[in-house]
């Protein structure tokens, strides 16, 4: 039997492939974010068991990237205080 991917129950505030600047230093469950970092949004995943949605970012010159987790009971609008969409010139 093939595992079923569980998509988050709420719409992501981020756009896949878009870049975001970290607005302040903060820690999530698994990662620390530093003010000024530029991250590229890669996608999300949901853990029904834990009640968390994980938002995954890549970081230039860092194979590990970053993961921001938010609990189901937390207000997703907090993202606006942590991240800002930025345009990267190519």
N, C-alpha and C positions, 0 to 999 in steps of 0.2 A: 504494500500500500504506500502510495506517494504521500509525503507530508504536505499538509495544507499551510500555505503562508497566511498569516493573520495580518490583515491590514489595519492600521489605526482606525478608531471609530470617529475621530474628528479630522477635519481637513487640515492639511499641513499649511502653516503660514509661509513656508519656504517654497521656492521654485527650483526644481532639479536643474543643475548646471549654473545657477545664479551664484554670485559671490556676495558674501556678507562680512562686514567688519564687526569685530567684538568691541562693544562700547565700554565695558568695565571688566575688571578681574572678577572671576567667580569660579566656583567649583560645582560640578554636577556629580552624579553617582560615581562615574568612572574616570572623568577627565577634569583638568583645570584649563580654564580659558584665560588668555591674557589680553588686556586692552590693546587694540590696534591690530590684532591678528586678522588676516584676510583668509576666510574659509570659503570653500566651494561646496554647496549643498549637493549631496549624493542621493539621499532617499531616507525613508523611515521604516520602522518596524514596531510592532506592538506586542506586548506580553500581557495577555489576559490574566495569567496567574499572578503576576506581580502588580498589575494595574499601572504600568508605565508605557509611554510611547518614547522611543528613541529616535532622535534626528541625527543623521550621520553626515559628517563634513570631511572633506579632504583638505589637507594643508600642504601647500607647496613645499617641497624638499623634506617632507615628513611622511614616511610610509604608514604610520599609525593613524593619522587623522584625528578627529575629535568626535565625541558622541555626547549630545545633550539629551538627558532624560527628564521627562516631566510626568508627574503622577496624575492619574485620572481626576483627582480632586483639586488639582491646582489650575489656576486660570492661565490658559495658553497665551493670553494677551501680554504676559510678562516678557515674551520674546522681544517685544518692541523696546524694552529697557536693556536688553542684553545684546541685540544684534541690529545692524543697519545694512540694508541692501546697498551695494556699491556697484558701479559700472566699471569694468576692467577694459581698458583700451587694448586692442589686439594689434 
